[in-house]
C-alpha cells in the first residue's frame, strides 16, 4: 500500500449530507450483524478446538499425524478472529454519531475502523 500525505489546513471543514448519513447508518447496522456473526463463529471455533484437543488426545488412533494438534492449530485462528472482530462493534456505534451529528464521534469511529484494517 502507498502512504499518501495529505496537507490540510486548520480551517478545513467537512459537511456530512443526508446521503452520507444514510450510508453510515446502514454500514453501522451491518457492522452490528457482522460482529454478532463473528462472535458466534469465534465461540464455535474455540469450542471445536477444545473438543478436538480433548477427544483426540484420548483416542488411540494409528495415524501418521496426531489429530489433537489440529485443535491447537484452531486456537490461533480463533484469536485472529477475535482481534479482527474487536473493533467492529465500536465502529458500529456510528449510528450514535449520525443521530447526534457529532464530529468528534465521527472521527473516533472512523479512526477505530482504520485501526482494525
Secondary structure, 3 states (H helix, E strand, C coil): CCCCCCCCCCCCCCCCCHHHHHHHHHHHHHHHHHHHHHHHHHHHHHHHHHHHHHHHHHCCCCCCCCCHHHHHHHHHHHHHHHHHHCCHHHHCCHHHHHHHCCHHHHHHHHHHHHHHC
